[in-house]
């Protein structure tokens, strides 16, 4: 980055990041527009809110989604032994458990 493009201070850098984030969000919003058929059609396949719609700014997070995220945060981490067991059990792309990925 050249000296003329380097943010002068912390506040300038924060503003620059926020501006870049807005540009990316606008670009994603253009690529993935909200459906025009309504919220019922949006969730017909899952009957629950999709995180993508919240992240793209198409919807506000619902109570059920927030509760699910809190529940996921509170799940204890898997042990190394459990991770190894699951890796050996999964057959990977060829679905052959004798050749784990």
Backbone torsions as a table, in degrees:
resi	resn	phi	psi	omega
1	UNK	NA	133.8	180.0
2	UNK	-77.1	162.7	-177.9
3	UNK	-62.1	-32.7	-178.3
4	UNK	-73.5	-20.3	-179.2
5	UNK	-102.0	-3.0	179.7
6	UNK	-77.9	126.8	177.8
7	UNK	-59.5	139.7	-174.4
8	UNK	-73.0	-40.7	-176.9
9	UNK	-141.2	179.7	-179.2
10	UNK	-60.3	-42.6	-179.5
11	UNK	-64.3	-37.6	177.5
12	UNK	-64.4	-40.1	179.8
13	UNK	-66.5	-43.3	178.7
14	UNK	-61.0	-44.5	178.5
15	UNK	-62.5	-41.4	179.3
16	UNK	-62.0	-44.7	179.1
17	UNK	-63.4	-42.6	179.0
18	UNK	-63.3	-40.3	178.4
19	UNK	-64.1	-43.7	178.8
20	UNK	-64.3	-38.9	178.7
21	UNK	-63.3	-40.9	178.4
22	UNK	-63.9	-38.7	178.4
23	UNK	-64.6	-43.4	179.7
24	UNK	-65.0	-43.8	179.4
25	UNK	-62.4	-40.9	178.5
26	UNK	-64.2	-40.7	178.9
27	UNK	-64.1	-44.3	178.1
28	UNK	-65.1	-38.8	178.1
29	UNK	-62.4	-35.1	177.1
30	UNK	-70.6	-38.1	-178.9
31	UNK	-74.2	-31.6	-177.5
32	UNK	-126.2	72.7	-177.6
33	UNK	-68.5	154.6	177.8
34	UNK	-68.2	149.2	178.8
35	UNK	-65.5	148.5	-178.3
36	UNK	-94.7	0.7	-176.1
37	UNK	-93.3	0.2	176.5
38	UNK	105.5	168.0	-175.7
39	UNK	-68.0	-35.2	-179.5
40	UNK	-60.7	-41.9	178.7
41	UNK	-70.2	-30.6	-179.3
42	UNK	-62.2	-38.6	-175.3
43	UNK	-108.7	18.6	-176.7
44	UNK	-62.3	-38.1	-175.8
45	UNK	-79.2	-21.4	-176.3
46	UNK	-121.1	-19.3	-174.5
47	UNK	57.1	19.3	173.9
48	UNK	-141.9	162.6	-176.9
49	UNK	-72.1	142.1	178.6
50	UNK	-95.8	135.2	-178.4
51	UNK	-63.1	-30.4	-179.9
52	UNK	-60.8	-39.9	-179.4
53	UNK	-66.0	-34.9	178.1
54	UNK	-71.8	-45.0	-178.0
55	UNK	-66.0	-32.6	178.7
56	UNK	-81.2	-5.8	177.4
57	UNK	84.1	13.5	179.6
58	UNK	-79.4	-24.7	-177.5
59	UNK	-141.2	157.8	169.9
60	UNK	-87.9	146.1	-179.2
61	UNK	-64.8	134.1	177.8
62	UNK	-85.4	166.5	-178.7
63	UNK	-62.2	-40.0	-179.4
64	UNK	-64.0	-40.5	178.7
65	UNK	-65.1	-43.8	179.2
66	UNK	-63.1	-40.9	178.0
67	UNK	-64.3	-39.4	178.6
68	UNK	-64.2	-41.2	179.1
69	UNK	-64.9	-40.1	177.7
70	UNK	-64.1	-42.9	179.2
71	UNK	-61.7	-41.0	179.0
72	UNK	-65.5	-36.1	178.2
73	UNK	-66.7	-29.1	-175.2
74	UNK	-90.0	-0.7	177.9
75	UNK	-71.5	130.8	178.8
76	UNK	-67.8	148.8	-179.5
77	UNK	-67.4	151.5	177.8
78	UNK	-76.3	147.0	177.5
79	UNK	-74.0	162.6	177.7
80	UNK	-61.3	-36.5	179.4
81	UNK	-64.5	-41.9	179.3
82	UNK	-66.7	-40.7	177.3
83	UNK	-62.5	-41.3	178.5
84	UNK	-65.3	-41.9	179.4
85	UNK	-61.1	-44.5	-179.8
86	UNK	-66.2	-37.7	179.6
87	UNK	-66.0	-39.8	179.7
88	UNK	-72.9	-29.3	179.9
89	UNK	-73.2	-33.0	-177.0
90	UNK	-80.3	131.0	-178.6
91	UNK	-81.2	-6.4	179.6
92	UNK	74.6	-153.8	-174.4
93	UNK	-64.4	-31.4	-178.7
94	UNK	-94.3	1.5	178.3
95	UNK	58.8	28.1	178.5
96	UNK	-108.4	105.3	-177.5
97	UNK	-64.8	-17.3	179.6
98	UNK	-75.6	-12.9	176.8
99	UNK	-126.6	73.6	-177.6
100	UNK	-64.0	149.6	-178.1
101	UNK	-78.6	NA	NA
